[in-house]
Amino acid sequence: MTAPKKVAAPKAASKTAATAKKAGASKRRGWTNDDVKELKALAKQKLPTAKIAKALKRTEGATRQKAYSLGVSLDSRR
């Protein structure tokens, strides 16, 4: 008599696929030239960072980070 063969359990779906299905999960969007132009224009108007972020449909953190990388000042606009 031969021993019964072991069958490997099916692999679980990757964590990335599982998290992408969750409600509210978002995908990173790149900054277009139009986004950058609008960021610079709104910063020049000295709008608060929260309003700039809302206009661009981005988080405050992403907006601040992009402004910093471009050398655009958002100082004292909390």
Secondary structure, 3 states (H helix, E strand, C coil): CCCCCCCCCCCCCCHHHHHHHCCCCCCCCCCCHHHHHHHHHHHHCCCCHHHHHHHHCCCHHHHHHHHHHHCCCCCCCC
